[in-house]
Amino acid sequence: MPTEATFCRHGGGQDAEDQTCARAHLLGRFRYFIEHSDWDEVILARKKPVDVLCSAVLLAAALYFLPLASAILWLR
């Protein structure tokens, strides 16, 4: 269900208009990909590697903030 239309001129336009047109085209392609592909099923099929990656990111974040958290807790 389209909510608004974007019209682009591909003539000898200004740089700002060309960038806006390119962004609108890229956004439209991304939206089409999200709506018409099976990206979510692919991620669910690879549940184990995604879980390992998320756990690694959480562990790295915890190790990164551990010195800050210990400094805050020991100042009291």
Secondary structure as the mmCIF struct_conf table of DSSP 4:
data_model
#
loop_
_struct_conf.conf_type_id
_struct_conf.id
_struct_conf.beg_label_comp_id
_struct_conf.beg_label_asym_id
_struct_conf.beg_label_seq_id
_struct_conf.end_label_comp_id
_struct_conf.end_label_asym_id
_struct_conf.end_label_seq_id
BEND BEND1 GLY A 11 GLY A 12
HELX_RH_AL_P HELX_RH_AL_P1 ASP A 15 HIS A 36
BEND BEND2 SER A 37 SER A 37
HELX_RH_AL_P HELX_RH_AL_P2 TRP A 39 ALA A 45
TURN_TY1_P TURN_TY1_P1 ARG A 46 ARG A 46
HELX_RH_AL_P HELX_RH_AL_P3 LYS A 47 TRP A 74
TURN_TY1_P TURN_TY1_P2 LEU A 75 LEU A 75
#
